[in-house]
């Protein structure tokens, strides 16, 4: 075959690259919305998946499949999948170590940003509201095995998720610790906390912490429910 003939064959509609049966190839359905390698989409709504704790990601996939979180496209995608396959997806994204984008530029007032900083770092003992860092780690990059980081997420996404917990549209396995926290947050609190968090840079060491922060506070940290991870048995082909 001449060089011209080979070029024509490779570029014809009948030719396509061979399908590679790998988890990276199969999760392209996820990255179509969540961005290349799960880095997050630029629209500010679809969150980052890369580097989050596998147990957290697995639990969220269960929540979509079992009706505790509501987004039609996600529900349709995960409904036919086994627990073991959901865990394989979660572990794949948890193992991806890719850079974070720079933080969003803060345009809010200094007073609003300070309100958000206080809530995240200190909570509000008068309302028995724990600080975010008590569960999500002092670096706010998450805590193993199941607590996600708070940095590197768009403000609108954080705002929407806190609002969903407050209104009961988002739920988790009982006991639902975030529902307990969100019911104590006002809408102004949610706006302040999400605005401040979105303006913070992710530290160079962005991996989840091994243990949660130990703060001297009289605010009890609520217990969070989760389900045991299944034993991997291979992906659904």
ROTIFI-125092 format. One record per residue (C-alpha): x, y, z. Coordinates in nm, 4 decimals. Layout:
! ROTIFI-125092
<atom east="X" north="Y" up="Z"/>
...
END
This chain:
! ROTIFI-125092
<atom east="0.0000" north="0.0000" up="0.0000"/>
<atom east="0.1347" north="0.3436" up="-0.0886"/>
<atom east="0.1790" north="0.6151" up="0.1756"/>
<atom east="-0.1183" north="0.7959" up="0.0236"/>
<atom east="-0.3308" north="0.4814" up="0.0449"/>
<atom east="-0.2332" north="0.4200" up="0.4103"/>
<atom east="-0.3221" north="0.7766" up="0.5040"/>
<atom east="-0.6601" north="0.7432" up="0.3387"/>
<atom east="-0.7285" north="0.4160" up="0.5216"/>
<atom east="-0.6403" north="0.5559" up="0.8621"/>
<atom east="-0.8524" north="0.8660" up="0.8168"/>
<atom east="-1.1566" north="0.6967" up="0.6673"/>
<atom east="-1.4782" north="0.6705" up="0.8760"/>
<atom east="-1.4449" north="0.2902" up="0.8800"/>
<atom east="-1.1175" north="0.3033" up="1.0753"/>
<atom east="-1.1086" north="0.3661" up="1.4480"/>
<atom east="-0.8543" north="0.3203" up="1.7225"/>
<atom east="-0.8860" north="-0.0147" up="1.9032"/>
<atom east="-1.0793" north="-0.0115" up="2.2298"/>
<atom east="-0.8520" north="-0.0654" up="2.5295"/>
<atom east="-1.0386" north="-0.2505" up="2.8019"/>
<atom east="-0.8910" north="-0.0527" up="3.0910"/>
<atom east="-1.0489" north="0.1323" up="3.3831"/>
<atom east="-0.9141" north="0.4582" up="3.2347"/>
<atom east="-1.1012" north="0.3907" up="2.9105"/>
<atom east="-1.4212" north="0.2804" up="3.0838"/>
<atom east="-1.4327" north="0.5871" up="3.3094"/>
<atom east="-1.4424" north="0.8240" up="3.0124"/>
<atom east="-1.8154" north="0.8350" up="3.0778"/>
<atom east="-1.7246" north="1.0043" up="3.4090"/>
<atom east="-1.4626" north="1.2428" up="3.2737"/>
<atom east="-1.6998" north="1.3718" up="3.0052"/>
<atom east="-1.8573" north="1.5788" up="3.2861"/>
<atom east="-1.5948" north="1.5740" up="3.5620"/>
<atom east="-1.3065" north="1.6783" up="3.3389"/>
<atom east="-0.9947" north="1.5008" up="3.2132"/>
<atom east="-0.8642" north="1.2620" up="3.4810"/>
<atom east="-1.1426" north="1.3808" up="3.7097"/>
<atom east="-0.9811" north="1.7228" up="3.7561"/>
<atom east="-1.3257" north="1.8984" up="3.7640"/>
<atom east="-1.5148" north="2.0666" up="3.4868"/>
<atom east="-1.4682" north="2.4400" up="3.4179"/>
<atom east="-1.8382" north="2.5206" up="3.4566"/>
<atom east="-1.8138" north="2.5293" up="3.8359"/>
<atom east="-2.0753" north="2.2621" up="3.9002"/>
<atom east="-1.9209" north="1.9199" up="3.8438"/>
<atom east="-1.6740" north="1.8504" up="4.1263"/>
<atom east="-1.3219" north="1.7113" up="4.1185"/>
<atom east="-1.2873" north="1.3364" up="4.1636"/>
<atom east="-0.9108" north="1.2917" up="4.1430"/>
<atom east="-0.7361" north="1.2299" up="4.4737"/>
<atom east="-1.0467" north="1.2111" up="4.6928"/>
<atom east="-1.0583" north="0.9202" up="4.9408"/>
<atom east="-1.1812" north="0.6014" up="4.7728"/>
<atom east="-1.4281" north="0.5278" up="5.0531"/>
<atom east="-1.5843" north="0.8721" up="5.0084"/>
<atom east="-1.6203" north="0.8328" up="4.6325"/>
<atom east="-1.7617" north="0.4819" up="4.6746"/>
<atom east="-2.0212" north="0.6020" up="4.9243"/>
<atom east="-2.1274" north="0.8843" up="4.6910"/>
<atom east="-2.1785" north="0.6395" up="4.4052"/>
<atom east="-2.3972" north="0.4310" up="4.6367"/>
<atom east="-2.5932" north="0.7424" up="4.7353"/>
<atom east="-2.6728" north="0.8160" up="4.3698"/>
<atom east="-2.7662" north="0.4562" up="4.2978"/>
<atom east="-2.9837" north="0.4240" up="4.6096"/>
<atom east="-3.1583" north="0.7626" up="4.5974"/>
<atom east="-2.9851" north="0.9612" up="4.8697"/>
<atom east="-2.8392" north="1.1973" up="4.6107"/>
<atom east="-3.0413" north="1.3115" up="4.3124"/>
<atom east="-2.9042" north="1.3747" up="3.9655"/>
<atom east="-3.0714" north="1.1816" up="3.6858"/>
<atom east="-2.7657" north="1.1276" up="3.4669"/>
<atom east="-2.5567" north="0.9938" up="3.7563"/>
<atom east="-2.8376" north="0.7664" up="3.8732"/>
<atom east="-2.8829" north="0.6156" up="3.5273"/>
<atom east="-2.5099" north="0.5539" up="3.4924"/>
<atom east="-2.4605" north="0.3729" up="3.8234"/>
<atom east="-2.7923" north="0.1852" up="3.8566"/>
<atom east="-2.6748" north="-0.1286" up="3.6700"/>
<atom east="-2.3285" north="-0.1419" up="3.8302"/>
<atom east="-2.2224" north="-0.3805" up="4.1062"/>
<atom east="-2.0752" north="-0.2702" up="4.4378"/>
<atom east="-1.7370" north="-0.4134" up="4.3347"/>
<atom east="-1.7358" north="-0.2167" up="4.0102"/>
<atom east="-1.8311" north="0.1063" up="4.1906"/>
<atom east="-1.5383" north="0.0477" up="4.4259"/>
<atom east="-1.3039" north="-0.0052" up="4.1303"/>
<atom east="-1.4147" north="0.3280" up="3.9843"/>
<atom east="-1.3690" north="0.4999" up="4.3212"/>
<atom east="-1.0210" north="0.3558" up="4.3719"/>
<atom east="-0.9151" north="0.4556" up="4.0208"/>
<atom east="-0.9984" north="0.8222" up="4.0760"/>
<atom east="-0.8618" north="0.8207" up="4.4320"/>
<atom east="-0.5219" north="0.7106" up="4.2981"/>
<atom east="-0.4960" north="0.9926" up="4.0427"/>
<atom east="-0.2480" north="1.2575" up="4.1569"/>
<atom east="-0.2980" north="1.5498" up="3.9233"/>
<atom east="-0.2453" north="1.9240" up="3.9844"/>
<atom east="-0.5177" north="2.1525" up="4.1143"/>
<atom east="-0.6162" north="2.4727" up="3.9357"/>
<atom east="-0.5449" north="2.8091" up="4.1008"/>
<atom east="-0.8147" north="2.9257" up="4.3428"/>
<atom east="-1.1024" north="3.1448" up="4.2341"/>
<atom east="-1.0422" north="3.5166" up="4.2740"/>
<atom east="-1.2310" north="3.6464" up="4.5770"/>
<atom east="-1.4519" north="3.9441" up="4.4981"/>
<atom east="-1.6465" north="3.9379" up="4.8255"/>
<atom east="-1.6037" north="4.1880" up="5.1043"/>
<atom east="-1.3386" north="4.1408" up="5.3695"/>
<atom east="-1.6132" north="4.1019" up="5.6305"/>
<atom east="-1.7762" north="3.8146" up="5.4408"/>
<atom east="-1.4443" north="3.6384" up="5.3888"/>
<atom east="-1.3627" north="3.6729" up="5.7589"/>
<atom east="-1.7006" north="3.5259" up="5.8508"/>
<atom east="-1.6273" north="3.2298" up="5.6268"/>
<atom east="-1.2773" north="3.1849" up="5.7675"/>
<atom east="-1.4096" north="3.1821" up="6.1231"/>
<atom east="-1.6745" north="2.9226" up="6.0438"/>
<atom east="-1.4308" north="2.6933" up="5.8645"/>
<atom east="-1.1476" north="2.7178" up="6.1162"/>
<atom east="-1.3307" north="2.7787" up="6.4442"/>
<atom east="-1.6982" north="2.6948" up="6.3981"/>
<atom east="-1.9487" north="2.8610" up="6.6314"/>
<atom east="-1.9587" north="2.7115" up="6.9829"/>
<atom east="-2.2614" north="2.9233" up="7.0737"/>
<atom east="-2.4639" north="2.7289" up="6.8158"/>
<atom east="-2.2816" north="2.3990" up="6.8759"/>
<atom east="-2.1499" north="2.4287" up="6.5218"/>
<atom east="-1.8211" north="2.2403" up="6.4758"/>
<atom east="-1.5392" north="2.3851" up="6.2692"/>
<atom east="-1.5059" north="2.2345" up="5.9216"/>
<atom east="-1.1431" north="2.1459" up="5.9950"/>
<atom east="-1.2481" north="1.9194" up="6.2833"/>
<atom east="-1.3641" north="1.6634" up="6.0257"/>
<atom east="-1.2002" north="1.7701" up="5.6995"/>
<atom east="-0.8479" north="1.8162" up="5.8408"/>
<atom east="-0.6445" north="2.1213" up="5.9347"/>
<atom east="-0.5129" north="2.1479" up="5.5776"/>
<atom east="-0.8710" north="2.0998" up="5.4503"/>
<atom east="-0.7507" north="1.8301" up="5.2079"/>
<atom east="-0.9673" north="1.5571" up="5.3632"/>
<atom east="-0.9054" north="1.2749" up="5.6091"/>
<atom east="-0.8794" north="0.9032" up="5.5412"/>
<atom east="-1.0693" north="0.6824" up="5.5011"/>
<atom east="-1.3817" north="0.8722" up="5.3915"/>
<atom east="-1.3742" north="1.2494" up="5.4504"/>
<atom east="-1.3230" north="1.4604" up="5.1347"/>
<atom east="-1.1178" north="1.7754" up="5.1006"/>
<atom east="-1.2823" north="2.1169" up="5.0845"/>
<atom east="-1.0217" north="2.3001" up="4.8769"/>
<atom east="-1.0009" north="2.3078" up="4.5002"/>
<atom east="-1.3796" north="2.3007" up="4.4648"/>
<atom east="-1.5815" north="2.5725" up="4.2900"/>
<atom east="-1.7767" north="2.8060" up="4.5164"/>
<atom east="-2.1041" north="2.7303" up="4.3396"/>
<atom east="-2.0601" north="2.3572" up="4.3917"/>
<atom east="-1.9863" north="2.3901" up="4.7658"/>
<atom east="-2.2753" north="2.6341" up="4.8008"/>
<atom east="-2.5150" north="2.3965" up="4.6246"/>
<atom east="-2.4137" north="2.0916" up="4.8277"/>
<atom east="-2.4446" north="2.2645" up="5.1648"/>
<atom east="-2.7807" north="2.4002" up="5.0563"/>
<atom east="-2.8917" north="2.0525" up="4.9463"/>
<atom east="-2.8030" north="1.9082" up="5.2853"/>
<atom east="-2.9828" north="2.1887" up="5.4627"/>
<atom east="-3.3021" north="2.1294" up="5.2636"/>
<atom east="-3.2794" north="1.7509" up="5.2821"/>
<atom east="-3.2265" north="1.7022" up="4.9078"/>
<atom east="-2.8876" north="1.5431" up="4.9735"/>
<atom east="-2.8566" north="1.2683" up="5.2322"/>
<atom east="-2.6008" north="1.0113" up="5.3429"/>
<atom east="-2.5936" north="0.6873" up="5.5368"/>
<atom east="-2.7237" north="0.7260" up="5.8917"/>
<atom east="-2.6099" north="0.8874" up="6.1055"/>
<atom east="-2.5930" north="1.1718" up="5.8548"/>
<atom east="-2.3298" north="1.3993" up="6.0082"/>
<atom east="-2.3454" north="1.6686" up="5.7395"/>
<atom east="-2.7223" north="1.7010" up="5.7741"/>
<atom east="-2.6629" north="1.7586" up="6.1459"/>
<atom east="-2.4146" north="2.0376" up="6.0663"/>
<atom east="-2.6095" north="2.1942" up="5.7783"/>
<atom east="-2.9272" north="2.2384" up="5.9806"/>
<atom east="-2.7317" north="2.4773" up="6.2055"/>
<atom east="-2.6023" north="2.6838" up="5.9130"/>
<atom east="-2.7861" north="2.9898" up="5.7890"/>
<atom east="-2.7859" north="3.0738" up="5.4182"/>
<atom east="-2.5463" north="3.3572" up="5.5003"/>
<atom east="-2.3143" north="3.1080" up="5.6719"/>
<atom east="-2.3180" north="2.8831" up="5.3653"/>
<atom east="-2.2375" north="3.1733" up="5.1343"/>
<atom east="-1.9533" north="3.2926" up="5.3567"/>
<atom east="-1.7954" north="2.9507" up="5.4046"/>
<atom east="-1.8143" north="2.8514" up="5.0369"/>
<atom east="-1.6774" north="3.1888" up="4.9237"/>
<atom east="-1.3787" north="3.1712" up="5.1592"/>
<atom east="-1.3009" north="2.8077" up="5.0766"/>
<atom east="-1.3051" north="2.8678" up="4.7005"/>
<atom east="-1.0508" north="3.1493" up="4.7435"/>
<atom east="-0.7940" north="2.9289" up="4.9198"/>
<atom east="-0.5037" north="2.7671" up="4.7370"/>
<atom east="-0.4543" north="2.3925" up="4.7653"/>
<atom east="-0.1273" north="2.3120" up="4.9485"/>
<atom east="0.1533" north="2.1374" up="4.7624"/>
<atom east="0.0921" north="1.8249" up="4.9700"/>
<atom east="-0.2729" north="1.7750" up="4.8843"/>
<atom east="-0.3210" north="1.4145" up="4.9959"/>
<atom east="-0.5868" north="1.3442" up="5.2613"/>
<atom east="-0.4594" north="1.3401" up="5.6187"/>
<atom east="-0.4325" north="1.0153" up="5.8120"/>
<atom east="-0.6145" north="1.1515" up="6.1178"/>
<atom east="-0.8563" north="1.4349" up="6.1886"/>
<atom east="-0.7634" north="1.7543" up="6.3683"/>
<atom east="-0.7613" north="1.7612" up="6.7454"/>
<atom east="-0.8976" north="2.0997" up="6.8497"/>
<atom east="-0.9726" north="2.2210" up="7.1992"/>
<atom east="-1.3409" north="2.2910" up="7.1678"/>
<atom east="-1.6597" north="2.2139" up="7.3527"/>
<atom east="-1.8401" north="2.1353" up="7.0274"/>
<atom east="-1.8869" north="1.7642" up="6.9675"/>
<atom east="-1.8150" north="1.6278" up="6.6217"/>
<atom east="-2.1161" north="1.4301" up="6.4929"/>
<atom east="-2.0674" north="1.0679" up="6.3926"/>
<atom east="-2.0796" north="0.9911" up="6.0210"/>
<atom east="-2.2283" north="0.6717" up="5.8795"/>
<atom east="-2.0833" north="0.4634" up="5.5990"/>
<atom east="-2.1052" north="0.1120" up="5.4590"/>
<atom east="-1.8191" north="-0.1412" up="5.4563"/>
<atom east="-1.6198" north="-0.1554" up="5.1345"/>
<atom east="-1.6824" north="-0.4698" up="4.9292"/>
<atom east="-1.4016" north="-0.7045" up="4.8383"/>
<atom east="-1.2963" north="-0.6320" up="4.4781"/>
<atom east="-1.3881" north="-0.9163" up="4.2431"/>
<atom east="-1.2994" north="-0.7578" up="3.9115"/>
<atom east="-1.4749" north="-0.4993" up="3.6990"/>
<atom east="-1.7976" north="-0.5400" up="3.5108"/>
<atom east="-1.6988" north="-0.5940" up="3.1472"/>
END
